[in-house]
Amino acid sequence: MRVLDLFTESINSNCHFQAHPCSNRSDFNDGRCNTCGTGCANMGYNSTSQHPRSGTYYLSTNGQSPYCKG
């Protein structure tokens, strides 16, 4: 049910939940995907129909509020 908290925070916060393109979770966790390269995507209220492009995107959140890591 955290999805409700994440979406609510995406509305009420100036912080954007930004997802980065990455080929796999291991590379993302190792910090190899910390740029937007072909374009990042926002999750939640600030998402747009233009993004994401095809591919796999990852983002990290905090374990408790505030969830967005900016």
Distance bins in CASP14 RR format, pairs under 12 A and 6 or more apart:
PFRMAT RR
TARGET T0000
AUTHOR 0000-0000-0000
RMODE 2
METHOD distances of the structure
MODEL  1
1 7 0 0 0 0 0 1 0 0 0 0 0
1 8 0 0 0 0 0 1 0 0 0 0 0
2 8 0 0 0 0 0 1 0 0 0 0 0
2 9 0 0 0 0 0 1 0 0 0 0 0
2 61 0 0 0 0 1 0 0 0 0 0 0
2 62 0 0 0 0 0 1 0 0 0 0 0
2 63 0 0 0 0 1 0 0 0 0 0 0
2 64 0 0 0 0 1 0 0 0 0 0 0
2 65 0 0 0 0 1 0 0 0 0 0 0
2 67 1 0 0 1 0 0 0 0 0 0 0
3 9 0 0 0 0 0 1 0 0 0 0 0
3 10 0 0 0 0 0 1 0 0 0 0 0
3 17 0 0 0 0 0 1 0 0 0 0 0
3 43 0 0 0 0 0 1 0 0 0 0 0
3 44 0 0 0 0 1 0 0 0 0 0 0
3 61 0 0 0 0 0 1 0 0 0 0 0
3 67 0 0 0 0 0 1 0 0 0 0 0
4 10 0 0 0 0 0 1 0 0 0 0 0
4 11 0 0 0 0 0 1 0 0 0 0 0
4 44 0 0 0 0 0 1 0 0 0 0 0
4 65 0 0 0 0 0 1 0 0 0 0 0
4 67 0 0 0 0 0 1 0 0 0 0 0
5 11 0 0 0 0 0 1 0 0 0 0 0
5 12 0 0 0 0 0 1 0 0 0 0 0
5 13 0 0 0 0 0 1 0 0 0 0 0
5 17 0 0 0 0 0 1 0 0 0 0 0
5 44 0 0 0 0 0 1 0 0 0 0 0
5 61 0 0 0 0 1 0 0 0 0 0 0
5 62 0 0 0 0 0 1 0 0 0 0 0
5 63 0 0 0 0 0 1 0 0 0 0 0
5 64 0 0 0 0 1 0 0 0 0 0 0
5 65 1 0 0 1 0 0 0 0 0 0 0
5 66 0 0 0 0 1 0 0 0 0 0 0
5 67 1 0 0 1 0 0 0 0 0 0 0
5 68 0 0 0 0 0 1 0 0 0 0 0
6 12 0 0 0 0 0 1 0 0 0 0 0
6 13 0 0 0 0 0 1 0 0 0 0 0
6 15 0 0 0 0 0 1 0 0 0 0 0
6 17 1 0 0 1 0 0 0 0 0 0 0
6 42 0 0 0 0 0 1 0 0 0 0 0
6 43 1 0 0 1 0 0 0 0 0 0 0
6 44 1 0 0 1 0 0 0 0 0 0 0
6 45 0 0 0 0 0 1 0 0 0 0 0
6 46 0 0 0 0 0 1 0 0 0 0 0
6 47 0 0 0 0 0 1 0 0 0 0 0
6 59 0 0 0 0 0 1 0 0 0 0 0
6 60 0 0 0 0 0 1 0 0 0 0 0
6 61 1 0 0 1 0 0 0 0 0 0 0
6 62 0 0 0 0 0 1 0 0 0 0 0
6 63 0 0 0 0 0 1 0 0 0 0 0
6 64 0 0 0 0 0 1 0 0 0 0 0
6 65 0 0 0 0 1 0 0 0 0 0 0
6 66 0 0 0 0 0 1 0 0 0 0 0
6 67 1 0 1 0 0 0 0 0 0 0 0
6 68 0 0 0 0 1 0 0 0 0 0 0
6 69 0 0 0 0 0 1 0 0 0 0 0
7 13 0 0 0 0 0 1 0 0 0 0 0
7 17 0 0 0 0 1 0 0 0 0 0 0
7 42 0 0 0 0 0 1 0 0 0 0 0
7 43 0 0 0 0 1 0 0 0 0 0 0
7 44 1 0 1 0 0 0 0 0 0 0 0
7 45 1 0 0 1 0 0 0 0 0 0 0
7 46 0 0 0 0 0 1 0 0 0 0 0
7 47 0 0 0 0 0 1 0 0 0 0 0
7 61 0 0 0 0 0 1 0 0 0 0 0
7 67 0 0 0 0 0 1 0 0 0 0 0
7 68 0 0 0 0 0 1 0 0 0 0 0
8 17 0 0 0 0 0 1 0 0 0 0 0
8 44 0 0 0 0 1 0 0 0 0 0 0
8 45 0 0 0 0 1 0 0 0 0 0 0
8 65 0 0 0 0 1 0 0 0 0 0 0
8 66 0 0 0 0 0 1 0 0 0 0 0
8 67 0 0 0 0 1 0 0 0 0 0 0
8 68 0 0 0 0 0 1 0 0 0 0 0
9 15 1 0 0 1 0 0 0 0 0 0 0
9 16 0 0 0 0 0 1 0 0 0 0 0
9 17 1 0 0 1 0 0 0 0 0 0 0
9 43 0 0 0 0 0 1 0 0 0 0 0
9 44 0 0 0 0 1 0 0 0 0 0 0
9 45 0 0 0 0 1 0 0 0 0 0 0
9 46 0 0 0 0 0 1 0 0 0 0 0
9 61 0 0 0 0 1 0 0 0 0 0 0
9 62 0 0 0 0 1 0 0 0 0 0 0
9 63 0 0 0 0 0 1 0 0 0 0 0
9 64 0 0 0 0 0 1 0 0 0 0 0
9 65 1 0 0 1 0 0 0 0 0 0 0
9 66 1 0 0 1 0 0 0 0 0 0 0
9 67 1 0 1 0 0 0 0 0 0 0 0
9 68 1 0 0 1 0 0 0 0 0 0 0
9 69 0 0 0 0 0 1 0 0 0 0 0
9 70 0 0 0 0 0 1 0 0 0 0 0
10 16 1 0 0 1 0 0 0 0 0 0 0
10 17 1 0 1 0 0 0 0 0 0 0 0
10 18 0 0 0 0 0 1 0 0 0 0 0
10 19 0 0 0 0 0 1 0 0 0 0 0
10 42 1 0 0 1 0 0 0 0 0 0 0
10 43 1 0 0 1 0 0 0 0 0 0 0
10 44 1 0 1 0 0 0 0 0 0 0 0
10 45 1 0 1 0 0 0 0 0 0 0 0
10 46 1 0 0 1 0 0 0 0 0 0 0
10 47 0 0 0 0 1 0 0 0 0 0 0
10 59 0 0 0 0 0 1 0 0 0 0 0
10 61 0 0 0 0 0 1 0 0 0 0 0
10 66 0 0 0 0 0 1 0 0 0 0 0
10 67 0 0 0 0 1 0 0 0 0 0 0
10 68 1 0 0 1 0 0 0 0 0 0 0
10 70 0 0 0 0 0 1 0 0 0 0 0
11 17 0 0 0 0 0 1 0 0 0 0 0
11 43 0 0 0 0 0 1 0 0 0 0 0
11 44 0 0 0 0 1 0 0 0 0 0 0
11 45 1 0 1 0 0 0 0 0 0 0 0
11 46 0 0 0 0 1 0 0 0 0 0 0
11 47 0 0 0 0 0 1 0 0 0 0 0
11 68 0 0 0 0 0 1 0 0 0 0 0
12 44 0 0 0 0 0 1 0 0 0 0 0
12 45 0 0 0 0 1 0 0 0 0 0 0
12 46 0 0 0 0 0 1 0 0 0 0 0
12 65 0 0 0 0 0 1 0 0 0 0 0
12 66 0 0 0 0 1 0 0 0 0 0 0
12 67 0 0 0 0 0 1 0 0 0 0 0
12 68 0 0 0 0 0 1 0 0 0 0 0
13 42 0 0 0 0 0 1 0 0 0 0 0
13 44 0 0 0 0 0 1 0 0 0 0 0
13 45 0 0 0 0 1 0 0 0 0 0 0
13 46 0 0 0 0 1 0 0 0 0 0 0
13 61 0 0 0 0 0 1 0 0 0 0 0
13 62 0 0 0 0 0 1 0 0 0 0 0
13 65 0 0 0 0 1 0 0 0 0 0 0
13 66 1 0 0 1 0 0 0 0 0 0 0
13 67 0 0 0 0 1 0 0 0 0 0 0
13 68 1 0 1 0 0 0 0 0 0 0 0
13 69 0 0 0 0 0 1 0 0 0 0 0
13 70 0 0 0 0 1 0 0 0 0 0 0
14 45 0 0 0 0 0 1 0 0 0 0 0
14 46 0 0 0 0 0 1 0 0 0 0 0
14 66 0 0 0 0 0 1 0 0 0 0 0
14 68 0 0 0 0 1 0 0 0 0 0 0
14 70 0 0 0 0 1 0 0 0 0 0 0
15 42 0 0 0 0 0 1 0 0 0 0 0
15 43 0 0 0 0 0 1 0 0 0 0 0
15 44 0 0 0 0 0 1 0 0 0 0 0
15 45 0 0 0 0 0 1 0 0 0 0 0
15 46 0 0 0 0 1 0 0 0 0 0 0
15 59 0 0 0 0 0 1 0 0 0 0 0
15 61 0 0 0 0 0 1 0 0 0 0 0
15 62 0 0 0 0 0 1 0 0 0 0 0
15 65 0 0 0 0 0 1 0 0 0 0 0
15 66 1 0 0 1 0 0 0 0 0 0 0
15 67 0 0 0 0 1 0 0 0 0 0 0
15 68 1 1 0 0 0 0 0 0 0 0 0
15 69 1 0 0 1 0 0 0 0 0 0 0
15 70 1 0 1 0 0 0 0 0 0 0 0
16 40 0 0 0 0 1 0 0 0 0 0 0
16 41 0 0 0 0 0 1 0 0 0 0 0
16 42 1 0 1 0 0 0 0 0 0 0 0
16 43 0 0 0 0 1 0 0 0 0 0 0
16 44 0 0 0 0 1 0 0 0 0 0 0
16 45 0 0 0 0 1 0 0 0 0 0 0
16 46 1 0 1 0 0 0 0 0 0 0 0
16 47 0 0 0 0 1 0 0 0 0 0 0
16 48 0 0 0 0 0 1 0 0 0 0 0
16 51 0 0 0 0 0 1 0 0 0 0 0
16 59 0 0 0 0 1 0 0 0 0 0 0
16 67 0 0 0 0 0 1 0 0 0 0 0
16 68 1 0 0 1 0 0 0 0 0 0 0
16 69 0 0 0 0 0 1 0 0 0 0 0
16 70 1 0 0 1 0 0 0 0 0 0 0
17 40 0 0 0 0 0 1 0 0 0 0 0
17 41 0 0 0 0 1 0 0 0 0 0 0
17 42 1 0 0 1 0 0 0 0 0 0 0
17 43 1 1 0 0 0 0 0 0 0 0 0
17 44 1 0 0 1 0 0 0 0 0 0 0
17 45 0 0 0 0 1 0 0 0 0 0 0
17 46 1 0 0 1 0 0 0 0 0 0 0
17 47 0 0 0 0 1 0 0 0 0 0 0
17 57 0 0 0 0 0 1 0 0 0 0 0
17 58 0 0 0 0 0 1 0 0 0 0 0
17 59 1 0 1 0 0 0 0 0 0 0 0
17 60 0 0 0 0 1 0 0 0 0 0 0
17 61 1 0 0 1 0 0 0 0 0 0 0
17 62 0 0 0 0 0 1 0 0 0 0 0
17 66 0 0 0 0 0 1 0 0 0 0 0
17 67 1 0 0 1 0 0 0 0 0 0 0
17 68 1 0 1 0 0 0 0 0 0 0 0
17 69 0 0 0 0 1 0 0 0 0 0 0
17 70 1 0 0 1 0 0 0 0 0 0 0
18 33 0 0 0 0 0 1 0 0 0 0 0
18 34 0 0 0 0 0 1 0 0 0 0 0
18 35 0 0 0 0 0 1 0 0 0 0 0
18 36 0 0 0 0 1 0 0 0 0 0 0
18 39 0 0 0 0 1 0 0 0 0 0 0
18 40 1 0 1 0 0 0 0 0 0 0 0
18 41 1 0 0 1 0 0 0 0 0 0 0
18 42 1 0 1 0 0 0 0 0 0 0 0
18 43 1 0 0 1 0 0 0 0 0 0 0
18 44 0 0 0 0 0 1 0 0 0 0 0
18 46 0 0 0 0 1 0 0 0 0 0 0
18 47 0 0 0 0 0 1 0 0 0 0 0
18 51 0 0 0 0 0 1 0 0 0 0 0
18 52 0 0 0 0 0 1 0 0 0 0 0
18 57 0 0 0 0 1 0 0 0 0 0 0
18 58 0 0 0 0 0 1 0 0 0 0 0
18 59 1 0 0 1 0 0 0 0 0 0 0
18 60 0 0 0 0 1 0 0 0 0 0 0
18 61 0 0 0 0 0 1 0 0 0 0 0
18 68 0 0 0 0 1 0 0 0 0 0 0
18 69 0 0 0 0 1 0 0 0 0 0 0
18 70 1 0 0 1 0 0 0 0 0 0 0
19 28 0 0 0 0 1 0 0 0 0 0 0
19 33 0 0 0 0 1 0 0 0 0 0 0
19 34 0 0 0 0 0 1 0 0 0 0 0
19 36 0 0 0 0 1 0 0 0 0 0 0
19 39 0 0 0 0 1 0 0 0 0 0 0
19 40 1 0 0 1 0 0 0 0 0 0 0
19 41 1 0 1 0 0 0 0 0 0 0 0
19 42 1 0 0 1 0 0 0 0 0 0 0
19 43 1 0 1 0 0 0 0 0 0 0 0
19 44 0 0 0 0 0 1 0 0 0 0 0
19 46 0 0 0 0 0 1 0 0 0 0 0
19 47 0 0 0 0 1 0 0 0 0 0 0
19 51 0 0 0 0 1 0 0 0 0 0 0
19 52 1 0 0 1 0 0 0 0 0 0 0
19 53 0 0 0 0 0 1 0 0 0 0 0
19 55 0 0 0 0 0 1 0 0 0 0 0
19 56 0 0 0 0 1 0 0 0 0 0 0
19 57 1 1 0 0 0 0 0 0 0 0 0
19 58 1 0 0 1 0 0 0 0 0 0 0
19 59 1 0 1 0 0 0 0 0 0 0 0
19 60 0 0 0 0 1 0 0 0 0 0 0
19 61 0 0 0 0 0 1 0 0 0 0 0
19 68 0 0 0 0 0 1 0 0 0 0 0
19 69 0 0 0 0 0 1 0 0 0 0 0
19 70 0 0 0 0 0 1 0 0 0 0 0
20 27 0 0 0 0 0 1 0 0 0 0 0
20 28 1 0 0 1 0 0 0 0 0 0 0
20 29 0 0 0 0 0 1 0 0 0 0 0
20 31 0 0 0 0 1 0 0 0 0 0 0
20 32 0 0 0 0 1 0 0 0 0 0 0
20 33 1 0 1 0 0 0 0 0 0 0 0
20 34 1 0 0 1 0 0 0 0 0 0 0
20 35 1 0 0 1 0 0 0 0 0 0 0
20 36 1 0 0 1 0 0 0 0 0 0 0
20 37 0 0 0 0 1 0 0 0 0 0 0
20 38 0 0 0 0 1 0 0 0 0 0 0
20 39 0 0 0 0 1 0 0 0 0 0 0
20 40 1 0 1 0 0 0 0 0 0 0 0
20 41 0 0 0 0 1 0 0 0 0 0 0
20 42 0 0 0 0 0 1 0 0 0 0 0
20 43 0 0 0 0 0 1 0 0 0 0 0
20 51 0 0 0 0 0 1 0 0 0 0 0
20 52 0 0 0 0 0 1 0 0 0 0 0
20 55 0 0 0 0 0 1 0 0 0 0 0
20 56 0 0 0 0 1 0 0 0 0 0 0
20 57 1 0 0 1 0 0 0 0 0 0 0
20 58 1 0 0 1 0 0 0 0 0 0 0
20 59 1 0 0 1 0 0 0 0 0 0 0
20 60 0 0 0 0 1 0 0 0 0 0 0
20 69 0 0 0 0 0 1 0 0 0 0 0
20 70 0 0 0 0 0 1 0 0 0 0 0
21 27 0 0 0 0 0 1 0 0 0 0 0
21 28 0 0 0 0 1 0 0 0 0 0 0
21 32 0 0 0 0 0 1 0 0 0 0 0
21 33 1 0 0 1 0 0 0 0 0 0 0
21 34 0 0 0 0 0 1 0 0 0 0 0
21 35 0 0 0 0 1 0 0 0 0 0 0
21 36 1 0 0 1 0 0 0 0 0 0 0
21 37 1 0 0 1 0 0 0 0 0 0 0
21 38 1 0 1 0 0 0 0 0 0 0 0
21 39 1 0 0 1 0 0 0 0 0 0 0
21 40 1 0 0 1 0 0 0 0 0 0 0
21 41 1 0 0 1 0 0 0 0 0 0 0
21 51 0 0 0 0 1 0 0 0 0 0 0
21 52 1 0 0 1 0 0 0 0 0 0 0
21 53 1 0 0 1 0 0 0 0 0 0 0
21 54 0 0 0 0 1 0 0 0 0 0 0
21 55 1 0 0 1 0 0 0 0 0 0 0
21 56 1 0 0 1 0 0 0 0 0 0 0
21 57 1 0 1 0 0 0 0 0 0 0 0
21 58 0 0 0 0 1 0 0 0 0 0 0
21 59 0 0 0 0 0 1 0 0 0 0 0
22 28 1 0 1 0 0 0 0 0 0 0 0
22 29 0 0 0 0 1 0 0 0 0 0 0
22 30 0 0 0 0 1 0 0 0 0 0 0
22 31 0 0 0 0 1 0 0 0 0 0 0
22 32 1 0 0 1 0 0 0 0 0 0 0
22 33 1 1 0 0 0 0 0 0 0 0 0
22 34 0 0 0 0 1 0 0 0 0 0 0
22 35 0 0 0 0 0 1 0 0 0 0 0
22 36 0 0 0 0 0 1 0 0 0 0 0
22 37 0 0 0 0 0 1 0 0 0 0 0
22 38 0 0 0 0 0 1 0 0 0 0 0
22 39 0 0 0 0 0 1 0 0 0 0 0
22 40 0 0 0 0 0 1 0 0 0 0 0
22 41 0 0 0 0 0 1 0 0 0 0 0
22 52 0 0 0 0 0 1 0 0 0 0 0
22 55 0 0 0 0 1 0 0 0 0 0 0
22 56 1 0 0 1 0 0 0 0 0 0 0
22 57 1 0 0 1 0 0 0 0 0 0 0
22 58 1 0 1 0 0 0 0 0 0 0 0
22 59 0 0 0 0 1 0 0 0 0 0 0
22 60 0 0 0 0 0 1 0 0 0 0 0
23 30 0 0 0 0 0 1 0 0 0 0 0
23 32 0 0 0 0 1 0 0 0 0 0 0
23 33 1 0 0 1 0 0 0 0 0 0 0
23 38 0 0 0 0 0 1 0 0 0 0 0
23 55 0 0 0 0 1 0 0 0 0 0 0
23 56 1 0 0 1 0 0 0 0 0 0 0
23 57 0 0 0 0 0 1 0 0 0 0 0
23 58 0 0 0 0 1 0 0 0 0 0 0
24 30 0 0 0 0 1 0 0 0 0 0 0
24 31 0 0 0 0 0 1 0 0 0 0 0
24 32 0 0 0 0 1 0 0 0 0 0 0
24 33 0 0 0 0 1 0 0 0 0 0 0
24 55 0 0 0 0 0 1 0 0 0 0 0
24 56 1 0 0 1 0 0 0 0 0 0 0
24 57 0 0 0 0 0 1 0 0 0 0 0
24 58 0 0 0 0 1 0 0 0 0 0 0
25 31 0 0 0 0 0 1 0 0 0 0 0
25 32 0 0 0 0 0 1 0 0 0 0 0
25 33 0 0 0 0 1 0 0 0 0 0 0
25 56 0 0 0 0 1 0 0 0 0 0 0
25 57 0 0 0 0 0 1 0 0 0 0 0
25 58 1 0 0 1 0 0 0 0 0 0 0
25 59 0 0 0 0 0 1 0 0 0 0 0
25 60 0 0 0 0 0 1 0 0 0 0 0
26 32 0 0 0 0 1 0 0 0 0 0 0
26 33 0 0 0 0 0 1 0 0 0 0 0
26 56 0 0 0 0 0 1 0 0 0 0 0
26 58 0 0 0 0 0 1 0 0 0 0 0
27 33 1 0 1 0 0 0 0 0 0 0 0
27 34 0 0 0 0 0 1 0 0 0 0 0
27 56 0 0 0 0 0 1 0 0 0 0 0
27 58 0 0 0 0 1 0 0 0 0 0 0
28 34 0 0 0 0 1 0 0 0 0 0 0
28 35 0 0 0 0 0 1 0 0 0 0 0
28 56 0 0 0 0 1 0 0 0 0 0 0
28 57 0 0 0 0 1 0 0 0 0 0 0
28 58 1 0 1 0 0 0 0 0 0 0 0
28 59 0 0 0 0 1 0 0 0 0 0 0
28 60 0 0 0 0 1 0 0 0 0 0 0
29 58 0 0 0 0 1 0 0 0 0 0 0
29 59 0 0 0 0 0 1 0 0 0 0 0
29 60 0 0 0 0 1 0 0 0 0 0 0
30 58 0 0 0 0 0 1 0 0 0 0 0
31 58 0 0 0 0 1 0 0 0 0 0 0
31 60 0 0 0 0 0 1 0 0 0 0 0
32 58 0 0 0 0 0 1 0 0 0 0 0
33 39 0 0 0 0 0 1 0 0 0 0 0
33 40 0 0 0 0 0 1 0 0 0 0 0
33 55 0 0 0 0 0 1 0 0 0 0 0
33 56 0 0 0 0 1 0 0 0 0 0 0
33 57 0 0 0 0 1 0 0 0 0 0 0
33 58 1 0 0 1 0 0 0 0 0 0 0
33 59 0 0 0 0 0 1 0 0 0 0 0
33 60 0 0 0 0 0 1 0 0 0 0 0
34 40 0 0 0 0 0 1 0 0 0 0 0
34 58 0 0 0 0 0 1 0 0 0 0 0
34 59 0 0 0 0 0 1 0 0 0 0 0
34 60 0 0 0 0 0 1 0 0 0 0 0
34 69 0 0 0 0 0 1 0 0 0 0 0
34 70 0 0 0 0 0 1 0 0 0 0 0
36 42 0 0 0 0 0 1 0 0 0 0 0
36 51 0 0 0 0 0 1 0 0 0 0 0
36 52 0 0 0 0 0 1 0 0 0 0 0
36 53 0 0 0 0 0 1 0 0 0 0 0
36 57 0 0 0 0 0 1 0 0 0 0 0
36 59 0 0 0 0 0 1 0 0 0 0 0
37 53 0 0 0 0 0 1 0 0 0 0 0
37 55 0 0 0 0 0 1 0 0 0 0 0
37 57 0 0 0 0 0 1 0 0 0 0 0
38 51 0 0 0 0 0 1 0 0 0 0 0
38 52 0 0 0 0 1 0 0 0 0 0 0
38 53 1 0 0 1 0 0 0 0 0 0 0
38 54 0 0 0 0 1 0 0 0 0 0 0
38 55 0 0 0 0 1 0 0 0 0 0 0
38 56 0 0 0 0 0 1 0 0 0 0 0
38 57 0 0 0 0 0 1 0 0 0 0 0
39 48 0 0 0 0 0 1 0 0 0 0 0
39 50 0 0 0 0 1 0 0 0 0 0 0
39 51 1 0 0 1 0 0 0 0 0 0 0
39 52 1 0 0 1 0 0 0 0 0 0 0
39 53 1 0 0 1 0 0 0 0 0 0 0
39 54 0 0 0 0 0 1 0 0 0 0 0
39 55 0 0 0 0 0 1 0 0 0 0 0
39 57 0 0 0 0 1 0 0 0 0 0 0
40 46 0 0 0 0 0 1 0 0 0 0 0
40 47 0 0 0 0 0 1 0 0 0 0 0
40 48 0 0 0 0 0 1 0 0 0 0 0
40 50 0 0 0 0 0 1 0 0 0 0 0
40 51 1 0 0 1 0 0 0 0 0 0 0
40 52 0 0 0 0 1 0 0 0 0 0 0
40 53 0 0 0 0 0 1 0 0 0 0 0
40 57 1 0 0 1 0 0 0 0 0 0 0
40 58 0 0 0 0 0 1 0 0 0 0 0
40 59 0 0 0 0 1 0 0 0 0 0 0
40 70 0 0 0 0 0 1 0 0 0 0 0
41 47 1 0 0 1 0 0 0 0 0 0 0
41 48 0 0 0 0 1 0 0 0 0 0 0
41 49 0 0 0 0 0 1 0 0 0 0 0
41 50 0 0 0 0 1 0 0 0 0 0 0
41 51 1 0 1 0 0 0 0 0 0 0 0
41 52 1 1 0 0 0 0 0 0 0 0 0
41 53 1 0 0 1 0 0 0 0 0 0 0
41 54 0 0 0 0 0 1 0 0 0 0 0
41 55 0 0 0 0 1 0 0 0 0 0 0
41 56 0 0 0 0 0 1 0 0 0 0 0
41 57 1 0 1 0 0 0 0 0 0 0 0
41 58 0 0 0 0 0 1 0 0 0 0 0
41 59 0 0 0 0 1 0 0 0 0 0 0
42 48 1 0 0 1 0 0 0 0 0 0 0
42 49 0 0 0 0 0 1 0 0 0 0 0
42 50 0 0 0 0 0 1 0 0 0 0 0
42 51 1 0 0 1 0 0 0 0 0 0 0
42 52 0 0 0 0 1 0 0 0 0 0 0
42 57 0 0 0 0 1 0 0 0 0 0 0
42 59 0 0 0 0 1 0 0 0 0 0 0
42 68 0 0 0 0 0 1 0 0 0 0 0
42 70 0 0 0 0 0 1 0 0 0 0 0
43 51 0 0 0 0 0 1 0 0 0 0 0
43 52 0 0 0 0 1 0 0 0 0 0 0
43 57 0 0 0 0 1 0 0 0 0 0 0
43 58 0 0 0 0 0 1 0 0 0 0 0
43 59 1 0 0 1 0 0 0 0 0 0 0
43 60 0 0 0 0 0 1 0 0 0 0 0
43 61 0 0 0 0 1 0 0 0 0 0 0
43 67 0 0 0 0 0 1 0 0 0 0 0
43 68 0 0 0 0 1 0 0 0 0 0 0
43 69 0 0 0 0 0 1 0 0 0 0 0
43 70 0 0 0 0 0 1 0 0 0 0 0
44 51 0 0 0 0 0 1 0 0 0 0 0
44 59 0 0 0 0 0 1 0 0 0 0 0
44 61 0 0 0 0 0 1 0 0 0 0 0
44 67 0 0 0 0 0 1 0 0 0 0 0
44 68 0 0 0 0 0 1 0 0 0 0 0
45 68 0 0 0 0 0 1 0 0 0 0 0
46 68 0 0 0 0 0 1 0 0 0 0 0
46 70 0 0 0 0 0 1 0 0 0 0 0
47 57 0 0 0 0 0 1 0 0 0 0 0
47 59 0 0 0 0 0 1 0 0 0 0 0
51 57 0 0 0 0 1 0 0 0 0 0 0
52 58 0 0 0 0 0 1 0 0 0 0 0
52 59 0 0 0 0 0 1 0 0 0 0 0
58 69 0 0 0 0 0 1 0 0 0 0 0
59 67 0 0 0 0 0 1 0 0 0 0 0
59 68 0 0 0 0 1 0 0 0 0 0 0
59 69 1 0 0 1 0 0 0 0 0 0 0
59 70 0 0 0 0 1 0 0 0 0 0 0
60 67 0 0 0 0 1 0 0 0 0 0 0
60 68 0 0 0 0 1 0 0 0 0 0 0
60 69 1 0 1 0 0 0 0 0 0 0 0
60 70 0 0 0 0 1 0 0 0 0 0 0
61 67 1 0 1 0 0 0 0 0 0 0 0
61 68 1 0 0 1 0 0 0 0 0 0 0
61 69 1 0 0 1 0 0 0 0 0 0 0
61 70 0 0 0 0 1 0 0 0 0 0 0
62 68 1 0 0 1 0 0 0 0 0 0 0
62 69 1 0 0 1 0 0 0 0 0 0 0
62 70 0 0 0 0 1 0 0 0 0 0 0
63 69 0 0 0 0 1 0 0 0 0 0 0
END
